[in-house]
Amino acid sequence: MDSIPDFIKIRTPLFKPEWLATLQRMRENVDAPRWNIEIGDRLNQNDIEIIKQFESKLFNERAGFSDYPPDSILKWIDAKRNDVLYFKKALFNIDLKRDFENIRFMSREDLTNRLEEIVPDNADLSRLIVNSTSGTTGHSIKAPSHPITQGCYDPLIQYCLKRNGVDERYDYKKIAAVQLCFQNATIVYNAVHSYLDGAGFAKINLNPKDWRAPDSAKNFIKDLSPIFLSGDPISFMEMMKQGIDYKPKAFLSSALQLSGELRRELETKYNCPVIDLYSLNETGPIAFSLPDDPEYFQILPTDIYVEIVDDAGRRLPEGEYGEITVTGGRNPYFPALRYKTGDTGAIFYNHKFDGKTPLLKLLDSRKPVIFLTNSGNRINSIDISRILRKYPIYRHQVIQNKDKNLIMNLDAKNISLYEDEIIKEMRALFNNDIDITISDNFITKNSKITAYIVE
Amino acid sequence: MDKGPSINYIDLRISELPPVFLNIPEVIDGFTTTSIILSDLLYEIFGKPMERSEINRSFTSIKSDLNYLKIIQIICYILNDKWFRDYFKSNMNKIDALKHFLFTDLAEYSKINKAERFVYDGEGREELSRLLFKSLTLIPEGETEAEAKDRLASIDSIERKRVIELSKQSQKRVKELQEALTRKEAEEAASKMTRE
């Protein structure tokens, strides 16, 4: 074990000497990008056992649910009554067997302003991880997470891949995935995942300024030959634009809505399944698109309960569109209790597809928005979120007019303190060739605020 | 759930409560005057007084809790009203719910409320009226079930005490968590293969 450098052991506690070659294959690759951070999986042996149990249930106990939470979810809620202040308050006078629909909703505002009531009293904060969300819905929030929560992504992804016919064994001789981004700036790293027996993973940014030579990204991906490629639709579009022709066994698209047109293009060009994953930082993956009919997303984890509610908070019947609301999950710092996601969809309990868990149909909730500089360069809305989340902004809406100038509606305390700094950073992002106006005149549609609008 | 009279109706009735109902209960022939008032009321509305054994069972543990006894007397006064007498005549099965309210539900409220609050304080009167309605599964006239539930939750003194205690606990936790969030935000995340 002495041959393993400390900076690796700290971040990947279960790292084995034979995995070093996998890391080196990525980090010392002649075409490697400019890595800018060291990240590991932070999992210990006990975590691995817990993730294995989660995986077993994920694959073998897919009982599904209908219009009332199953006993497993009710038990999960009940167990938290005494440990979670938020639950103590919300469940006062509530008989779980009868009154689930009377439980008040948890919102992003609760996560922002009352996180201490949501994190269980006895939670060990030493393993807390903080994920800042991208803020595509207009609120950037700091979502607490745990290495086990992150570790469970591996079996969840494997389930989606298997349902799409990609059934692979993973070990340290393989690169499991390369995640593509296309942003002005983002973290770029390589890692091995203990849960997949040391299989490699690299997160890269296709922005040309991250690479040594024009063909580096293309060569790097080809050399690693990852089993699948993950990313958002914008990064996949950029991949095609850059002529990257590596054919993975699958694409796993997340963060933004994947259009039918881009899906078909990817499927035809790369001849592999394209899976759309509906996932939130706060809750983790919620549903994945079905291979037979990608309009439908099947609820993925078996430890969540999903319901659809209208603006007045009433539960909607099967097939009607409303706000997607989630209860349950595996994040020890964020037990979701009727958490309103801000996304719109409809649920279907009875269907012809495999697996008993219900289906979701999503509506316009995660549409990718691309801004343009005056000279025509594309700017991913995630880059704007990355800037805004540094400031104490409760809600934002960024509108690009036809003349390319920006109106930024910001809901924040003492905005005048930060206004100049925000404008400076935004102007730099847009090559200093646009005008920016800060306002608080939010445009609403059906009582909802869209975070990013390009006219 | 049945419809009851309006909250205003009960409020007006309580505001006319004769002061004698707030007198310190006495013990006569081994019985508290409260048990005699209640027994008379039950005879009046259900046609059956409380039996000696039941009085002993129900009042032994509270006979020296004068505040609790006064609150029971207030309830007796409220119920000795035409609307309730008529209601109980056609709802004889509500006697158990009423006794449960008097000897179980009210116990905790009597520990944190003076009987006088339920008479001289507007919110106190409303709280007592709504607690009584809840125990008899009645909805005040002019309200929906959800509205009645919401309103009671907002004035319920036990709920209020509970929230104050909870928020004291939470203040300690806020500090602890804020420190952890600030420290951890500066650290790296854990690797995962998709993004949100």
Interface residues (C-beta under 8 A of the other chain):
Chain A: R11 I37 E38 I39 G40 D41 R42 L43 L85 K88 K89 F92 N93 N102 L115 E116 E117 V119 D121 L125 L128 I129 V130 N131 S132 T133 S134 K142 P144 S145 P147 Q150 G151 Y153 D154 I157 A176 A177 Q179 C181 Y189 A191 H193 F201 K203 S230 G231 D232 L252 S254 A255 L277 S279 L280 N281 P285
Chain B: K149 A153 E159 R162 V163 L166 Q169 S170 R173 V174 E176 L177 Q178 A180 L181 K184 E185 E187 E188 A189 A190 S191 K192 M193 T194 R195 E196
